[in-house]
Amino acid sequence: MFSWSYRALAVEARRIFRLLSLSPGSDTSIPAAAALAGTGTEEMARLLEVLADVHLLDEVTPGGRYRFHDLLRAYSAECAEADESPADRAAARRRILTWYLHTADSADHLLVPGRLHAPLGPPPPHCDPLGFANYEQALAWCDAEHANLIAAAHVAAAEGYDDIAWKFPVALRGFFDVRRPFTDWRACARDGLAAARRAADRAGEAWTLSCLAAVHSEMGRFADALRCNREALEIYRETGDRRREGAALNNIGTDYLGLRRYSAALRCFQAVLENSRENGSKYGAGIALANLGYTYHQMERFDDAVAAYQQALGAYRELGYRQAEAHTLTDLGMTYRMASQLEAARSCYEQALDMHRQAGDRHGEAATHRDLGDLLHSTGATAEARESWRRALTLFLDLGDSRAEDVHKRLAKQITVR
């Protein structure tokens, strides 16, 4: 039955039907399909509508996204195998993988302003990656394409597109940082590292070691993170990449923080700050200053912590890096609280909540609600504290975050938090 509908199509519609089986993920957008086929978006929109009209493709959202029924995808793959040459199939696969990679990288420039990016090179002919006007557009695209991005990264690694595969975890770093899908993050980083090693790409190996270290660190596995970051540092020193060397030192410093080796962390962040100023990196300087602030806080050098945090905030505001600004405001609030400057602490927490919402960082919003609740409870504002904790609990539960249990205990016992 499928074959009758397929054979009745015009030549170009039949070609699109065949090629769509090469797209990673379960559905496709018009721009992605256009990149896959190497055609324009207007022409692609028309051809996808033709396929949907004869029920060879399901329209998921009007004029937007399309997907195959499972049996039709299998038939499409059979047709591609029979009627598309190996070279044409490989070219289409490279175009769509490259389109996803370049568009993800474009989004990451807005999610994490000022951060270094792996060099991608130009996309192939007839492959036109998307650009984004603002942070909200970039994050919304990543959310909509999350499953397809992970599928693209997996396909690139599995089918030997190693030059593309190792760059996916780098390009997705900002998105992973906001949404924290740990299983996908770790798998993508591991696949990328394996791809870089297969390609004997030392720079790629260092980049992906840093990505794998980041997910280890976020999961509290600081010794594993430290091992990866030290390997990356050796490669950057070997290749003479001073700016990335500074980034690796920063990551090692955060691992030392996780291991409570504060003096070692302090030395790392001071070196990173010097390196960033030498290289003119406002992003690197902001990160180093924020980490210095946190380290000074842990060492109970509260005045030094406040000064470092304030400088970090200035750098982040200049860059427009919302997520980092929000986290730094939360940390500054904690320092003010420990220094018994309670009104200043509350102001920081409230500003941080606003920034977390703007950045779409629900993990950060939940943690700040928890900390604000702790502050309010310590001042006797019990009703307000409970409301803030309830909001934190709702978010943590919705996110499947283990910190929900801690907040539940606060609500259940009305414990006094130092």
N, C-alpha and C positions, 0 to 999 in steps of 0.2 A: 504493500500500500504506500509506504514512504517513497518507493522508487517512482511511482506514477506522478506524485506531486513534484518530486525533484526533477524528473525529466521534462515536465511541462514548463519549468522555469526558463527565463532568458539566460544566456551564457554567463553574464556578470553575476546574477543572483545565485546561479549554481556554484560559481567560484566562491562567493561569500559563504554560502552554506557549508562548503567543504572546509574552508579555512577556519571557521569559527570553532571547529573541534580542536584547533591548536592553541586556543586562548586558555590561559591558566584560570583556575577558579570556576565557580559555578554559574556566574553570569557575566555580562559584559556591557559596558557603556558604549555609546555611539563613538566618542573619541578614541576609545581603546580599540574598537573594531576597525575604525578607519586606519589606525596605525598598523594593526595586524595585516590588513589587506593592502596597505600603501595607497589609499585613496582619500578623497576629501570627505569631510564630515557630512556635508549636505547630501552627497551621493550615497554615503553609507546610511544615513537616516532613511532615505528612500528605499534602499535595498533591504534593510532590516524590516521595514514596514511590509514590503512585499512578502518576505518570508513569514512574518507573523500572520498576514492575511490568509495564507494557504496552510496555516497551522504547522509549519515546520519549525517554528520558534515561538516561545511564549514571551509576551510583553509584560515585564514585571511592574514597571511604572510607565505611565503614558509618555511616549516620546523620549524615554530615558534609558532604561536598562532592559536587557533581554536575556533569556536563558533557554537552554534546551531541556526537553524531557530526556531522561536518562537513555531511553532507547534511541531517540533521535540523535543524541550526541554520539552514540556508538555507530549509528549509520553514517553520520557525517564523517567520522574518523575513517570508516571503510572507504568512503568516496574520496577523501583526501589521499589515502594510501594508493588508491587505484589511479586517480586522475591528476595528482599534483606530483611533479618531479621531486626527488629528494632535495635538490638544491632550492627549489621554490618553497618547500616546506620549511627548510632550515632558515631561509631568509625571512619568512613570515614569523617564525618563532623568535628569531633575533630581534625583529622590529618590535614585537609586542613586549618582550622582556625589557628591551632598552627603553621603550616608552614608559613602562611602569617605573623603572629605575630612575630615569631622568625626572619624571613628574614627582616621584617621592622626594628626590633631592631638592627640587624646586620648593616643595612644601616645607622641607626641613629648614631651608634658609629663613623662612618666616617663623617657624616654631622655635628655633634657637638662633636668634640673630648674632652674627659675629663669630660663630664657631667655624673652625676649619672643615673643609669638605674634601673628600677624596676626588682626585681628578677623573672626570668621566669621559672626556673626549666628545667629539660631535656625534649626534645620533645618526643612524644610517639615512639614506635618502627616503623621502616620503614617510618619515616618522616625525610627527610634530607633538612633542610633549606639552603638557599644559603648564601655564603659569597661574599665579594666584595674586589677587589684589591685596589680601590681608590675612592675618592670623586665622580668623574664623573660617574663611574659605579653605585654607590649607588644612586645618584640623578636620573640617567636615569631609573633605575629599578622602583623607586618610581613614576616617571612620567608615565611610561608605565602601572603600576599597580594601579594608583590612584583610579580609579572607583572600581576596585575589592577590594582594601584595605578598602574603605569606606563601600562597601557591606559586607565584612567579619566582620567588626566591628558591623554593624547593625544586622547581623544574629546572632553573638555571644550574643548580648544583648537581642534580641527578643526570642531566643530559650533557654535562661537560662545557657549559658556557661559563667557565671559571672566572673569566675577566669581568663578567656581570655578577656572578653569584657572590663574590666576596664584598662587592660594593653595596649590596642590599642592606645588610645590618648596619652599615655606616650611614646610609641615606635614611634609614628608618629610626635612627637613634632618638631623635627628638620626639617622635610619635610614641615609641616604646616608653620613653621617660614619662610622658603624660599619662598614658593609659595603663602601663605596666602589665601587659599580657605575658607573664613570665615564661610560660611554656613555649609560646611562639618566639619570644625574644631569644631564649636560650638555644632553641633549635636553629633559628636563623643564623645566630652567631657561630654556632658549631659548624653548620654547613659552609658558611663563608670562610671560616678558618681552614677547613679541609680543602676548599677550592683554591685559596691563596697558596697553600702548601703544594697542591698538585701542580699549580702553574709556576712554582718556584718564584713567586712574587713576594720579595721580602717586605716591601712597603705594605702590600696588602695583608701580609701575615701580621704585621704590627698593628695595623688598623683594626683587624678583626680580633686580635688578642685583647685590645682595649675594649671592644664591644662585649666580648665574653666576660671580661673582668667586671664590666658595669653591671651585668645581670647577676653575677656572683655576689657583688657587693650589695645590690638591692635586696637580695635574698638572705643577707647576713652571713654569707660564706666568705669572710674577709681573707682568710689564709689562701683560698683558691684564687680570689681576686688579686691578691698581692703577687702570687706566682705568675699569673698572666701579665700583670703590669710590669713586672721586672723583666720578663722576656721581651715585651714591647720596647721597654727603655733601652735594652741592649741593641735592638735592631735600629732604633732611631739614632743612637750614638754611632753605630756602625755605618749608617748611611749619611750621617752628618745633618740630619733634619732637626735643627735646633728648636723650632717652634713646637713640633710634635714631641720632642724630648721634654719640653716644659709641661705639655699636657700629660705625658706619662708620669712625670714627677708629681704632678697634682693628684693623679689617680692613686699613686703609691701613698701619698700623704693621707688621702681619705681612708685607705686600707689601714694605715697605722692608727687613725682615729677609731676605726671600728675595733681594733685590737687594743685600744686604750694606751697606745704608746705615744703619749702627747708630745714629748720633747722631740721625738723623731719626726712626728707630723709637722711640728712647728718649723723645723729646719727645711723640710720639703717645701712648705708653702712659701717660706721666705725666698727660697731659690726660684720658685715658680713666679713670684711677683717680680723679681729681678729679671728673669727671662722674658716675661710678658712685656715689661716696660722697654727692654732692649729691642724686642721685635715689634713694638707698637701695637700689641694686641689688647684692646680694651676688654674683649671677652675674657681672655686669659687673666688679666689683672682683676676683673670683677670676681671671677671664680676664686682666685688666690686670696683676695681680701675677705670674701665671705667665709672661706675655709679657715683663714687666720682668726676671724672673729669667733668661729665655733670652737677652735682650739683654745683661744684665750679664755673663753667661757668655761670650758672644761677644766682649765687650770685656775679658775676663780680670779682671773685678771679682768674684772668686769669693765673697767674704764677702757682698757686696751681693746676689749671685744666690741664695745659700743663704737669706738672710733673706726675700727676696721669695717664693721657692718655698715656704718654711714657712708664710708667711701665706696663700698661694694654697691650700695643702693644707687649712688650717683652714676656709677658705671653702667649698671643694668638699665637705669632710666634713659640714659643716653642711647643705649643700644635698642631699647624697646623690648627687652627680654622679660616678659611678664611673669613667667613661671618662676624664674630665679629671683625676681624682685619679691614675689609673694613668699617664697621660702625664707628669704633673708629677713623679711619683715617679721615672720613668725619667730625666727631665731633671735632677732633683736628684742622682740617682746619677751621672750624667755629670759634674756639677759637683764632687761629692765626689771623684770619680776624678781629675779634673784638679788638685784641691787636695791630692792624695796621701792622702786619707782613705779608704783602700781598703775597710775593713770597713764603714764607713757607706755606701759606694757599693754594696757587695754587698747589704746589707740593703735598700736602696731598690729595687734591681733585683728582688729576690725578692718584696718586697711588691707591686711593680708587676705582676709576672707573675700573682700571685693576683688582683689587681684586674682585669687585662685578661681573665682567664678568666671572672670574675664578670660582666663587661660584655659578654662574647661578642665582644670586639674581637680577632680573630685577627691582623689586620695589626699592631696594637700589641704583641700577644704575641710575634709573630715578631721584630719589631725589638728588643724587650727581650731576648729570648734571644740575638740577635746581639751586643748591647752587653754582656750578662753574659759571653758567651764571650770577648769582647775583654778584659774585665777579668781573667778567670781566666787567660787566656793570658799577660797581662802580668805576673802574679804567679807564673808557672811551673806553674800547675795545668793541665797540658796535657790530661790525660784529661777532666777536667771541662769544659774549654773546648770540646773537640771535641764532647762530648755536647750542650752548649748550642747550638753552631753547627749540629749535625745537626738539632736540633729546629727551629731557625730556618729551615734550608734546606727541611725537609719542609713547613712552613707556607707559606713563600713560594712554593714550587713548586705547592702545592695551590691557592693563591690566584691563581696566574698573575702574581705580583709580580716585576718586573724586578730587585729587590734580591737575588733568589736567586743571580744570577751572582756578585755580590760575596762572598756567604757561601761559595759553592762554591770560590772562589779561596782563601779563608781555610783551608778544609779541605784543599785540594790542596797548598798551599804552606807551611802552618803559619806564615804571615807574622806578624811582630811588629807589633802595632797600638799606636800611640801613645796 
